[in-house]
Amino acid sequence: MFRSKSRDETTTAETEAKPAGFVRRLRARLNRGDSWLTYDLANLLPKGRIDEETLDELETRLVSADVGLETTATILDGLRGQVARRELGNIDALLAALRNSMLDILRPVGRPLTIDQTKRPFVILVVGVNGSGKTTTIGKLARRLCDDGLKVMLAAGDTFRAAAIEQLEIWGDRNDVPVIAQGAGADPAAVIFDAMQAAQARGADVLIADTAGRLHTQSNLMDELKKVRRVLGRLDPAAPHEVLLILDAGQGQNALTQARQFHEALGVTGIVLTKLDGTAKGGIVLAIADRLRIPIRFLGVGEDAEDFDVFEPGAFVDAVLAPAPEARAPA
C-alpha cells in the first residue's frame, strides 16, 4: 500500500531512501548534463555577491523551464527579500534558499496514493488528453499494486481507440491482471459499470478504469466522463475513490490549463506527470503544485516499468538542482 509521509520528513534523506536507479534516471533526464537551473550561475556573481542581475538570470531560467510567471514571482520575491536583509552572502546560500523555496511549494502536494482497503474495490478513474500516456501509466500502476499484494482488475473504458483496448490487454497479460473489455465503439460507461460489477463479484481490491483521451476543451467528452462517475456511483456512492489525471510534462503551461479544466469538471484527486525524459525540465511540476495544490502521486521518466515512481519533493528538488552524476567532474 502507498502511504503518506509527514511533511517534515521531506528532506535530502528522501533521495537516499528512494531507489537509487530512479533518482539517477530522473536527474539525468531532467538535466541531460549540468543542471539547467544552476549551471554557470556562480559566474554571474560580481565579486561573489548576489545582486539583481543574478536574480534576473535565475528568473529567466525558471520561466523558460515552465515554472510560470506567477510561481516564479513567488520564488523570486522570497529570494529578493533575503538579499535585501543580507541573508544570502554567496552562491551556496542562494542555492540553499532556492531549494527551501521549492520545497515549500512542493511539500503540500507530496502525498502518495493510499489504497483504502475498506473500500473494495477501490476505484481509480484515469483521465487525460490524447498522448499523455494514460494506458501505459495504468499498466505500470497495476504492476506496482500487484507487487504490493493487491488483487487488481482493469476496465478498458477507452472504446474509441481499438489499439487502446489491445494495449491494455497486453499490460493485463503481462501483469496477470484481468481486463474487462467490450468492442470498439461500446459505451464507455457501460464497460466500466460491467467492470465494477465484476470487480465486486470477484473480490478485487482495486479497479483501474481507462478512459478515452480527450481535449480538455471538448465539453461533450467531458460530459461523458461525468456520466462514468454517475454510473459508478450507482454501485458505490463513494466511487471513484481516486480521479487520477495523467499529464505530459512536455506540454509545459498547457498541462496546467488541462489540469485546471479537468479539475473543474471532475474533481481531480491526484496527478501523474509523465515524459519527464523528453524536452521537459520539470518546472511545470512546481507550477501545478503552486497553482492547484492537487497531490502529485507519481512521476514517469521513460517507457519501462522501473521509470515510474512515487513523487517525493526532496528527491525531485535535488534532481533539479544537481547535475547528472555522469556530468560531474572527477574529484
C-alpha positions, 0 to 999 in steps of 0.5 A: 500500500502507498502511504503518506509521509509527514511533511517534515520528513521531506528532506535530502534523506528522501533521495537516499531512501528512494531507489537509487536507479530512479533518482539517477534516471530522473536527474539525468533526464531532467538535466541531460548534463549540468543542471539547467537551473544552476549551471554557470550561475556562480559566474554571474556573481560580481565579486561573489555577491548576489545582486539583481542581475543574478536574480534576473538570470535565475528568473529567466531560467525558471520561466523558460523551464515552465515554472510560470510567471506567477510561481516564479514571482513567488520564488523570486520575491522570497529570494529578493527579500533575503538579499535585501536583509543580507541573508544570502552572502554567496552562491551556496546560500542562494542555492540553499534558499532556492531549494527551501523555496521549492520545497515549500511549494512542493511539500503540500502536494507530496502525498502518495496514493493510499489504497483504502482497503475498506473500500473494495474495490477501490476505484481509480478513474484515469483521465487525460488528453490524447498522448499523455500516456494514460494506458501505459501509466495504468499498466505500470500502476497495476504492476506496482499494486500487484507487487504490493499484494493487491488483487487488481482488475482493469476496465478498458473504458477507452472504446474509441481507440481499438489499439487502446483496448489491445494495449491494455490487454497486453499490460493485463497479460503481462501483469496477470491482471484481468481486463474487462473489455467490450468492442470498439465503439461500446459505451464507455460507461457501460464497460466500466459499470460491467467492470465494477460489477465484476470487480465486486463479484470477484473480490478485487481490491482495486479497479483501474478504469481507462478512459478515452483521451480527450481535449480538455476543451471538448465539453461533450467528452467531458460530459461523458466522463461525468456520466462514468462517475454517475454510473459508478456511483450507482454501485458505490456512492463513494466511487471513484475513490481516486480521479487520477489525471495523467499529464505530459510534462512536455506540454509545459503551461498547457498541462496546467490549463488541462489540469485546471479544466479537468479539475473543474469538471471532475474533481481531480484527486491526484496527478501523474506527470509523465515524459519527464525524459523528453524536452521537459525540465520539470518546472511545470511540476512546481507550477501545478503544485503552486497553482492547484495544490492537487497531490502529485502521486507519481512521476514517469521518466521513460517507457519501462516499468522501473521509470515510474515512481512515487513523487517525493519533493526532496528527491525531485528538488535535488534532481533539479538542482544537481547535475547528472552524476555522469556530468560531474567532474572527477574529484 
